[in-house]
Amino acid sequence: MTLEIHEEPIADLKDHAKVPIAYTVSARMRVEGCDVADGGRLVEEPVDPPYEKDYDAEAGGGPDAWPVRFDVSRWGLLVARLDGRRVGGAVVAWNTEGVSLLEGRDDLALLWDLRVDPALRRRGIGAALFDRAVLWAQGRGCVQLDVETQDVNVPACRFYASRGCALRRIDPDAYPELPHETMLLWSLAP
């Protein structure tokens, strides 16, 4: 089987949404300490009972909503195809007013979304997409790639750490509509 990753027009977000992003929450990262700078660290703990989390199902969360909320004209859509079939994708935000995590910088990119077909996860597709996102950001002069995830997405936390990202910020108040979740911001200086 041949894996190919290439950039497609951002207008193809509807096709990107066809790859599910949902996962089962069976553990969470409990934050010990109050801040990364103060020596805070993450400790994995089980969640009982496990439950399903689907970012696309949240209000304003799916790919169809992004162009309504933001100017996505400078965003990148990277697509993974296995023998021609779409099996994953990554969306990178860059130089976009109104995206607070970009901090108004044009040398910072944000990995907005990374998804892989559930049947094909943990086979290197996500790593290949991540690596291509890094190259995409570097091609625009970025010196930093940030990734936001939540304490309930333990597989993502493990994945970003394995790709060399460092935990830069912990924000337990980032999601007023989801008060039981804590934002974790990871950062890579390519």
C-alpha positions as CSV (number, residue, x, y, z in Angstrom):
1,M,0.0,0.0,0.0
2,T,1.3,3.4,-0.9
3,L,0.7,6.4,1.4
4,E,0.7,9.8,-0.3
5,I,0.4,13.2,1.4
6,H,-0.2,16.3,-0.6
7,E,-1.9,19.7,-0.2
8,E,-5.4,20.3,-1.5
9,P,-7.4,23.5,-1.8
10,I,-8.8,24.6,1.6
11,A,-12.2,24.6,-0.1
12,D,-12.1,20.8,0.2
13,L,-12.9,20.9,3.9
14,K,-16.2,19.1,3.3
15,D,-14.2,16.1,2.1
16,H,-11.8,16.5,5.1
17,A,-14.8,16.2,7.4
18,K,-15.6,12.7,6.0
19,V,-12.7,11.3,8.0
20,P,-14.0,10.8,11.6
21,I,-12.1,12.6,14.4
22,A,-14.1,10.9,17.2
23,Y,-12.3,8.8,19.8
24,T,-13.0,7.1,23.1
25,V,-12.0,8.9,26.3
26,S,-10.8,6.2,28.7
27,A,-8.2,8.3,30.5
28,R,-7.3,11.9,31.1
29,M,-4.2,13.9,31.9
30,R,-4.5,15.2,35.4
31,V,-2.5,18.4,35.8
32,E,-0.2,18.3,38.9
33,G,0.9,21.8,39.8
34,C,-0.8,24.9,38.4
35,D,1.5,25.9,35.5
36,V,4.1,24.4,33.2
37,A,6.6,27.1,34.2
38,D,6.1,26.2,37.9
39,G,6.9,22.6,37.3
40,G,3.4,21.4,36.6
41,R,3.2,18.0,34.9
42,L,0.7,15.7,33.5
43,V,-0.3,12.4,35.1
44,E,-2.5,9.9,33.3
45,E,-5.5,8.7,35.2
46,P,-8.4,6.4,34.1
47,V,-11.9,7.8,33.3
48,D,-14.8,5.6,34.4
49,P,-17.0,5.2,32.6
50,P,-15.3,5.8,29.3
51,Y,-17.2,8.0,26.8
52,E,-17.1,9.1,23.2
53,K,-15.7,12.5,22.2
54,D,-16.3,14.0,18.8
55,Y,-15.0,17.5,18.1
56,D,-17.0,17.8,14.9
57,A,-20.3,17.3,16.9
58,E,-19.6,20.3,19.1
59,A,-21.3,23.6,18.3
60,G,-19.1,25.4,15.7
61,G,-16.6,22.6,15.9
62,G,-16.6,20.9,12.5
63,P,-14.7,21.8,9.3
64,D,-17.9,23.2,7.7
65,A,-18.0,25.9,10.3
66,W,-14.4,27.1,10.1
67,P,-14.7,29.2,6.9
68,V,-17.8,30.9,8.5
69,R,-15.8,31.8,11.6
70,F,-12.4,32.6,10.1
71,D,-10.7,33.7,7.0
72,V,-9.2,30.4,6.0
73,S,-7.6,31.6,2.8
74,R,-4.0,31.3,4.3
75,W,-4.7,27.9,5.9
76,G,-3.3,24.7,4.6
77,L,-5.2,21.4,4.0
78,L,-2.9,18.4,3.9
79,V,-4.5,15.1,2.7
80,A,-3.3,11.6,3.3
81,R,-4.3,9.0,0.7
82,L,-3.7,5.3,0.9
83,D,-3.8,3.7,-2.6
84,G,-5.8,6.8,-3.6
85,R,-8.4,6.7,-0.8
86,R,-8.6,9.6,1.7
87,V,-7.5,8.2,5.1
88,G,-6.6,11.3,7.0
89,G,-5.8,15.0,6.9
90,A,-4.3,17.9,8.7
91,V,-5.3,21.6,8.7
92,V,-2.8,24.3,9.5
93,A,-3.8,27.8,10.5
94,W,-1.4,30.6,9.7
95,N,-1.5,34.4,9.7
96,T,-5.2,34.7,10.5
97,E,-6.8,37.5,12.4
98,G,-9.1,36.3,15.1
99,V,-7.3,33.1,15.9
100,S,-6.0,34.0,19.4
101,L,-3.6,31.1,19.6
102,L,-1.6,32.6,16.7
103,E,-0.9,35.5,19.0
104,G,-0.9,38.0,16.0
105,R,2.4,36.5,14.8
106,D,3.2,35.6,11.2
107,D,6.0,33.3,12.2
108,L,3.8,31.0,14.2
109,A,1.5,28.3,12.7
110,L,-1.2,26.3,14.5
111,L,-2.0,22.7,13.7
112,W,-5.7,23.2,13.8
113,D,-6.9,19.7,13.1
114,L,-5.3,16.3,12.6
115,R,-7.5,13.2,11.8
116,V,-6.9,9.7,10.7
117,D,-9.4,7.0,9.8
118,P,-10.1,5.1,13.1
119,A,-9.3,1.8,11.4
120,L,-5.9,3.0,10.4
121,R,-4.7,4.9,13.5
122,R,-1.3,4.1,15.0
123,R,0.2,3.1,11.6
124,G,2.3,6.2,10.9
125,I,-0.3,8.2,9.0
126,G,-0.6,10.9,11.7
127,A,3.1,11.1,12.0
128,A,3.5,11.6,8.3
129,L,0.8,14.3,8.3
130,F,2.4,16.0,11.3
131,D,5.8,16.1,9.6
132,R,4.3,17.5,6.5
133,A,2.5,20.2,8.6
134,V,5.9,21.2,10.0
135,L,7.3,21.5,6.5
136,W,4.2,23.5,5.4
137,A,4.8,25.9,8.3
138,Q,8.5,26.2,7.7
139,G,7.7,27.1,4.1
140,R,5.9,30.1,5.3
141,G,8.7,31.3,7.5
142,C,7.3,30.0,10.8
143,V,9.7,29.3,13.6
144,Q,7.1,27.6,15.8
145,L,4.2,25.2,15.4
146,D,1.7,25.0,18.2
147,V,-1.0,22.4,18.7
148,E,-4.0,22.7,21.0
149,T,-5.6,19.7,22.6
150,Q,-7.4,18.8,25.8
151,D,-6.6,16.8,28.9
152,V,-9.2,14.2,27.8
153,N,-7.3,13.4,24.6
154,V,-4.5,11.2,26.0
155,P,-3.6,9.7,22.7
156,A,-3.0,13.1,21.2
157,C,-0.9,14.2,24.2
158,R,1.2,11.1,23.8
159,F,1.5,11.6,20.1
160,Y,2.5,15.3,20.2
161,A,5.1,14.5,22.9
162,S,6.5,11.7,20.7
163,R,6.8,14.2,17.8
164,G,9.1,16.4,20.0
165,C,6.5,18.9,21.1
166,A,6.8,20.5,24.6
167,L,3.9,21.4,26.8
168,R,3.9,25.2,26.7
169,R,0.6,26.1,28.5
170,I,-2.1,24.6,30.7
171,D,-5.4,26.5,30.8
172,P,-8.2,25.0,32.9
173,D,-10.5,27.9,32.1
174,A,-10.1,27.9,28.3
175,Y,-13.5,26.2,27.7
176,P,-16.4,27.8,29.7
177,E,-18.8,25.5,27.8
178,L,-16.7,22.4,28.8
179,P,-15.6,23.2,32.4
180,H,-14.4,19.7,33.0
181,E,-11.8,19.9,30.3
182,T,-8.4,21.7,30.4
183,M,-6.6,23.1,27.4
184,L,-3.1,21.9,26.7
185,L,-1.0,23.8,24.3
186,W,2.0,22.0,22.8
187,S,4.8,23.7,20.9
188,L,7.5,22.6,18.4
189,A,10.3,24.8,17.3
190,P,11.2,23.2,13.9
